[in-house]
Amino acid sequence: MEAGSSGETPAKQEAERTTVEDVRVDSKKSKGDFLWTSEATWTLVRVRLALDSSFRQPVCRKARLWERVAEAVRAGGHREVKGHECDCKWRNLLATYRKNRERARRLGGQAVHWEFFTAMDAVLGRGGD
């Protein structure tokens, strides 16, 4: 299609496509998702690891445990976080931990430079994850 036939130039059409994509990305983030800072993530990691034995119990209410984690993160000044967001973040951290653990096994511990690896491996590395 020629630029003059629809009244829009290819550059304008591309700009409109980009704007629509940007709106989609922004609308996903605007649903109240918590923005994880390094400090909030460290709080999550420390509290979750401290509660590891509770999380490993076969019969427990994980949602209640995640709310306890969220309360600790909120107490650190991050007021908007919810239990399910902590759970989701933990699952992502756990996936990254597993990749880094495998990397450490293949290449040695010095090959891993992820800031949460040592803390997580101290608890999770002894009994699996």
Secondary structure, DSSP 8 states (H G I E B T S, - for coil): --TTTSS--HHHHHHHHHHHHHHHHHHHHTTT-----HHHHHHHHHHHHHTHHHHT-SS--HHHHHHHHHHHHHHTT-TT--HHHHHHHHHHHHHHHHHHHHHHHHH-GGG---TTHHHHHHHHHHH--
